């Protein structure tokens, strides 16, 4: 396996391609590290690179209490959460486009985002009646509603078959249902509650805490081994259902299992920071453009690309509005529109498979 990943002992052309893919992955990691540094040094109060280094080395209990508080209690949780959420959405998006054989699919195609929004709206309106810590009620409600949406689509898939078109149609039905319920919550809400619901739906890293970072990290680390184990199956599925089945793969069962992983990753991503669109759509296309269809490479690159997009949006928001940071969900939505048009144009010209 190690020889395969490094290109040793392989055909020269394949070895060159493997080294090129590894170089692309290293380049993505370097770009992500640069953006993380920029994100940590930017903000309303600013922080020169030298001060950032000293605060990092001193730790959260360093002598410079102001620098330690700004870095370790405010900026670091947001930056780490941005990376984790971007990785979750990038991985979920790549899986979704693969199992649905649809280049315009994303985790939100199946209504998971709308379900999370409805769960959050429900918690914001009625969470005061629930005997639980207030900061946990909204993300738990959003997470559970996302899993409920997963259960609905999964049930339809089991009853009617797990073909891509069935999953898409079931997802669209679930999407419109939860969007209508979300609209009903907004219509019923008081102006103060409505403001909270709308802000949550914007998608913002300002909600991040070390507790939420820990929860998302555990979920992502739990899903990663399962994803990498399925790398060859995902690559095989790109050949088509018939070819994958001829190679001994149970396509329907694998599609349902992958679909459940997508639900968990999406739920983890949106439960704490709100709805963030286009990352799960754009990151897989960028990953395939860099490293091709081999999911041993495209999975980690898609994760890093998703993190790059989200951290880049965070940096951009701080640059254009230092005093009042623009929610990253707004920036990714605006930036994602022209990229989506480019994807559609490539699809229509036959360049995108």
C-alpha positions as CSV (number, residue, x, y, z in Angstrom):
1,X,0.0,0.0,0.0
2,X,2.8,2.4,0.9
3,X,4.6,1.6,-2.3
4,X,1.4,2.3,-4.3
5,X,0.9,5.7,-2.6
6,X,4.5,6.8,-3.3
7,X,4.7,5.3,-6.8
8,X,7.6,2.9,-6.1
9,X,7.8,-0.2,-8.2
10,X,5.0,0.8,-10.5
11,X,4.8,1.5,-14.2
12,X,6.7,4.8,-14.9
13,X,3.6,6.7,-16.2
14,X,1.5,5.6,-13.2
15,X,4.3,6.4,-10.8
16,X,4.6,9.9,-12.3
17,X,0.8,10.4,-11.9
18,X,1.0,9.2,-8.3
19,X,3.8,11.6,-7.5
20,X,1.8,14.4,-9.2
21,X,-1.2,13.6,-7.0
22,X,0.9,13.5,-3.9
23,X,2.4,16.9,-4.8
24,X,-1.2,18.3,-5.3
25,X,-2.1,17.0,-1.9
26,X,1.0,18.6,-0.3
27,X,0.2,21.8,-2.1
28,X,-3.4,21.8,-0.7
29,X,-2.0,21.2,2.8
30,X,0.5,24.1,2.4
31,X,-2.3,26.4,1.1
32,X,-4.5,25.5,4.1
33,X,-1.7,26.2,6.5
34,X,-1.2,29.6,5.0
35,X,-4.9,30.5,5.2
36,X,-5.1,29.2,8.8
37,X,-2.2,31.6,9.7
38,X,-3.9,34.5,7.9
39,X,-7.2,33.7,9.7
40,X,-5.5,33.7,13.1
41,X,-3.7,37.0,12.5
42,X,-6.8,38.8,11.1
43,X,-9.7,40.2,13.0
44,X,-11.0,43.4,14.7
45,X,-8.0,43.7,16.9
46,X,-5.4,42.4,14.5
47,X,-2.4,40.3,15.6
48,X,1.1,40.5,13.9
49,X,2.7,37.2,13.0
50,X,5.4,37.6,15.7
51,X,2.7,38.1,18.4
52,X,0.8,35.1,17.0
53,X,3.9,32.9,17.3
54,X,4.6,34.1,20.9
55,X,1.0,33.5,21.9
56,X,1.1,30.0,20.3
57,X,4.3,29.1,22.1
58,X,3.1,30.5,25.4
59,X,-0.1,28.5,25.3
60,X,-3.6,29.5,26.6
61,X,-2.1,30.6,30.0
62,X,0.7,32.7,28.7
63,X,1.8,35.9,30.4
64,X,0.2,38.2,27.8
65,X,-3.4,37.5,28.9
66,X,-5.0,39.6,26.2
67,X,-3.2,37.9,23.4
68,X,-3.8,34.5,24.9
69,X,-7.6,35.2,25.3
70,X,-7.9,36.6,21.7
71,X,-6.0,33.6,20.2
72,X,-7.0,30.6,22.3
73,X,-10.6,31.6,23.4
74,X,-11.9,33.5,20.4
75,X,-10.0,32.9,17.1
76,X,-8.6,29.4,17.5
77,X,-11.9,27.7,18.1
78,X,-13.4,29.4,15.1
79,X,-10.5,28.6,12.8
80,X,-10.4,24.9,13.9
81,X,-14.1,24.6,13.5
82,X,-13.9,26.2,10.1
83,X,-11.4,23.5,9.1
84,X,-13.5,20.7,10.5
85,X,-16.7,21.8,9.0
86,X,-15.0,22.4,5.6
87,X,-13.6,18.9,5.8
88,X,-16.9,17.3,6.7
89,X,-18.7,19.1,3.9
90,X,-16.0,18.3,1.3
91,X,-16.0,14.6,2.2
92,X,-19.8,14.4,2.3
93,X,-20.0,16.3,-1.1
94,X,-17.6,13.9,-2.8
95,X,-19.5,10.9,-1.5
96,X,-22.8,12.3,-2.5
97,X,-21.7,13.1,-6.1
98,X,-20.2,9.6,-6.4
99,X,-23.1,7.6,-5.1
100,X,-25.7,9.7,-7.0
101,X,-23.6,9.8,-10.2
102,X,-24.5,13.5,-10.3
103,X,-21.9,16.3,-10.5
104,X,-24.3,18.9,-9.2
105,X,-25.2,16.9,-6.1
106,X,-24.2,18.0,-2.6
107,X,-25.2,17.0,1.0
108,X,-28.0,19.5,0.8
109,X,-29.6,17.8,-2.2
110,X,-31.3,15.4,0.2
111,X,-32.7,18.0,2.5
112,X,-30.3,17.6,5.4
113,X,-29.5,21.3,5.6
114,X,-33.2,22.2,5.6
115,X,-33.8,19.6,8.3
116,X,-31.0,21.1,10.4
117,X,-32.5,24.6,10.0
118,X,-35.9,23.4,11.1
119,X,-34.4,21.7,14.1
120,X,-32.5,24.8,15.1
121,X,-35.6,27.0,14.6
122,X,-37.6,24.6,16.8
123,X,-35.0,24.7,19.5
124,X,-34.7,28.5,19.4
125,X,-38.4,28.9,19.7
126,X,-39.1,26.3,22.4
127,X,-35.7,25.5,23.8
128,X,-36.4,27.4,27.0
129,X,-38.9,24.7,28.0
130,X,-36.2,21.9,27.7
131,X,-34.3,21.1,30.9
132,X,-30.8,21.1,29.3
133,X,-27.9,23.6,28.9
134,X,-29.1,26.3,26.4
135,X,-25.9,26.2,24.4
136,X,-26.5,22.5,23.6
137,X,-30.2,22.5,22.8
138,X,-29.9,24.1,19.4
139,X,-27.1,21.9,18.0
140,X,-28.6,18.7,19.4
141,X,-32.0,19.6,17.9
142,X,-30.4,20.4,14.5
143,X,-28.4,17.1,14.6
144,X,-31.4,15.0,15.5
145,X,-33.5,16.6,12.7
146,X,-30.8,15.9,10.2
147,X,-30.7,12.3,11.2
148,X,-34.5,12.2,11.0
149,X,-34.2,13.5,7.4
150,X,-31.7,10.7,6.8
151,X,-34.1,8.2,8.2
152,X,-36.9,9.3,5.9
153,X,-34.8,9.2,2.8
154,X,-33.3,5.9,3.8
155,X,-36.7,4.3,4.4
156,X,-37.9,5.4,1.0
157,X,-34.6,4.0,-0.5
158,X,-35.2,0.6,1.2
159,X,-38.8,0.4,0.0
160,X,-38.3,1.6,-3.5
161,X,-34.6,0.7,-4.2
162,X,-31.4,2.6,-3.7
163,X,-31.1,3.8,-7.2
164,X,-29.7,7.4,-7.6
165,X,-32.9,8.8,-9.0
166,X,-34.9,7.4,-6.1
167,X,-32.6,9.0,-3.6
168,X,-32.7,12.3,-5.4
169,X,-36.5,12.4,-5.6
170,X,-36.8,11.3,-2.0
171,X,-34.3,14.0,-1.0
172,X,-36.2,16.7,-2.9
173,X,-39.4,15.8,-1.1
174,X,-37.7,15.9,2.3
175,X,-36.0,19.2,1.3
176,X,-39.3,20.9,0.5
177,X,-41.0,19.5,3.6
178,X,-38.4,20.8,6.0
179,X,-38.1,24.1,4.2
180,X,-41.9,24.6,4.5
181,X,-41.7,23.7,8.2
182,X,-38.8,26.1,8.6
183,X,-40.8,28.9,7.0
184,X,-43.7,28.1,9.3
185,X,-41.4,28.5,12.4
186,X,-40.2,31.8,11.1
187,X,-43.8,33.0,10.4
188,X,-44.8,32.1,14.0
189,X,-41.7,33.5,15.7
190,X,-41.6,36.9,17.5
191,X,-39.2,39.5,16.0
192,X,-36.5,38.7,18.6
193,X,-36.7,35.0,18.0
194,X,-36.9,35.4,14.2
195,X,-33.6,37.4,14.3
196,X,-31.9,34.5,16.1
197,X,-33.3,32.0,13.6
198,X,-32.2,34.0,10.6
199,X,-28.7,34.5,12.1
200,X,-28.3,30.8,12.6
201,X,-29.4,30.1,9.0
202,X,-26.7,32.5,7.8
203,X,-24.0,30.1,8.9
204,X,-21.3,31.6,11.1
205,X,-18.2,30.4,12.8
206,X,-18.7,32.9,15.6
207,X,-20.8,30.2,17.4
208,X,-17.7,27.9,17.7
209,X,-16.5,26.8,21.1
210,X,-13.9,24.2,22.2
211,X,-16.8,22.0,23.2
212,X,-18.3,22.1,19.7
213,X,-14.8,21.6,18.2
214,X,-14.3,18.5,20.3
215,X,-17.7,17.0,19.3
216,X,-17.2,17.6,15.5
217,X,-13.6,16.3,15.8
218,X,-14.8,13.0,17.4
219,X,-17.4,12.5,14.7
220,X,-15.0,13.3,11.8
221,X,-12.3,11.0,13.2
222,X,-14.9,8.3,13.6
223,X,-16.0,8.6,10.0
224,X,-12.5,8.9,8.4
225,X,-11.5,5.2,8.8
226,X,-14.8,4.1,7.2
227,X,-14.4,6.5,4.3
228,X,-10.8,5.5,3.5
229,X,-11.9,1.8,3.8
230,X,-14.5,2.5,1.1
231,X,-12.1,4.4,-1.2
232,X,-11.8,1.6,-3.7
233,X,-15.6,1.0,-3.7
234,X,-16.2,4.7,-4.4
235,X,-13.7,4.7,-7.2
236,X,-15.3,1.5,-8.6
237,X,-18.8,3.1,-8.4
238,X,-17.6,5.8,-10.8
239,X,-17.5,3.1,-13.5
240,X,-21.3,2.7,-13.2
241,X,-23.6,0.4,-11.3
242,X,-23.4,-2.5,-13.8
243,X,-19.6,-2.5,-13.8
244,X,-19.3,-2.2,-10.1
245,X,-21.8,-5.1,-9.6
246,X,-19.8,-7.2,-12.1
247,X,-16.8,-6.8,-9.9
248,X,-18.7,-8.3,-6.9
249,X,-19.9,-5.1,-5.2
250,X,-23.3,-4.9,-3.6
251,X,-24.1,-1.5,-5.0
252,X,-27.4,-0.8,-3.2
253,X,-26.1,-1.8,0.2
254,X,-22.9,0.3,-0.3
255,X,-25.0,3.3,-1.5
256,X,-27.1,3.1,1.6
257,X,-24.1,2.9,3.9
258,X,-22.4,5.8,2.2
259,X,-25.6,7.8,2.4
260,X,-25.7,7.3,6.2
261,X,-22.1,8.5,6.4
262,X,-23.0,11.6,4.4
263,X,-25.9,12.3,6.9
264,X,-23.6,12.0,9.9
265,X,-20.9,14.2,8.4
266,X,-23.5,16.8,7.3
267,X,-25.2,16.8,10.6
268,X,-21.9,17.3,12.4
269,X,-21.0,20.2,10.1
270,X,-24.2,22.2,10.2
271,X,-25.4,21.6,13.8
272,X,-23.0,24.0,15.5
273,X,-22.3,26.6,12.8
274,X,-25.6,26.7,10.8
275,X,-26.2,26.3,7.1
276,X,-23.2,26.8,4.9
277,X,-23.8,26.1,1.2
278,X,-21.8,25.4,-1.9
279,X,-18.7,24.0,0.0
280,X,-20.0,20.4,-0.5
281,X,-20.6,21.1,-4.1
282,X,-17.4,22.9,-5.1
283,X,-14.8,21.0,-3.1
284,X,-15.3,17.7,-4.9
285,X,-14.9,19.2,-8.3
286,X,-11.7,21.0,-7.2
287,X,-10.4,17.7,-5.8
288,X,-11.1,15.7,-9.0
289,X,-9.5,18.5,-11.1
290,X,-6.4,18.2,-9.0
291,X,-6.0,14.4,-8.4
292,X,-8.6,12.7,-10.6
293,X,-11.1,10.0,-9.7
294,X,-8.9,7.8,-7.4
295,X,-10.7,8.3,-4.1
296,X,-7.6,7.3,-2.1
297,X,-6.4,10.8,-3.2
298,X,-9.6,12.7,-3.9
299,X,-11.1,12.0,-0.4
300,X,-8.3,13.7,1.5
301,X,-7.9,16.4,-1.1
302,X,-11.6,17.1,-1.1
303,X,-11.5,17.4,2.7
304,X,-8.6,19.9,2.5
305,X,-10.2,21.8,-0.4
306,X,-13.4,22.2,1.7
307,X,-11.4,23.5,4.6
308,X,-9.5,25.9,2.3
309,X,-12.8,27.3,0.9
310,X,-14.3,27.8,4.4
311,X,-11.2,29.3,5.9
312,X,-10.7,31.5,2.8
313,X,-14.2,32.8,3.3
314,X,-13.5,33.5,6.9
315,X,-10.4,35.5,6.0
316,X,-12.2,37.4,3.2
317,X,-15.0,38.3,5.6
318,X,-12.6,39.7,8.1
319,X,-10.8,41.7,5.5
320,X,-13.8,43.4,3.9
321,X,-15.6,44.0,7.3
322,X,-13.1,43.9,10.2
323,X,-15.5,45.5,12.7
324,X,-18.5,43.2,12.1
325,X,-17.3,39.9,10.5
326,X,-19.6,38.7,7.7
327,X,-20.9,35.2,8.3
328,X,-19.0,32.7,6.1
329,X,-22.3,31.2,4.9
330,X,-23.1,34.4,3.1
331,X,-19.6,34.6,1.5
332,X,-19.6,30.9,0.3
333,X,-23.1,31.3,-1.2
334,X,-22.1,34.5,-3.1
335,X,-18.8,33.1,-4.3
336,X,-20.3,29.7,-5.1
337,X,-22.8,31.1,-7.7
338,X,-20.2,31.8,-10.4
339,X,-18.4,28.6,-9.7
340,X,-21.7,26.7,-10.0
341,X,-22.3,28.3,-13.4
342,X,-18.8,27.2,-14.4
343,X,-19.6,23.6,-13.4
344,X,-22.9,23.7,-15.3
345,X,-21.1,25.1,-18.4
346,X,-18.5,22.3,-18.2
347,X,-21.3,19.8,-17.8
348,X,-23.1,21.1,-20.9
349,X,-20.0,21.1,-23.0
350,X,-19.4,17.4,-22.1
351,X,-16.2,18.0,-20.2
352,X,-17.5,16.9,-16.9
353,X,-18.3,13.3,-16.3
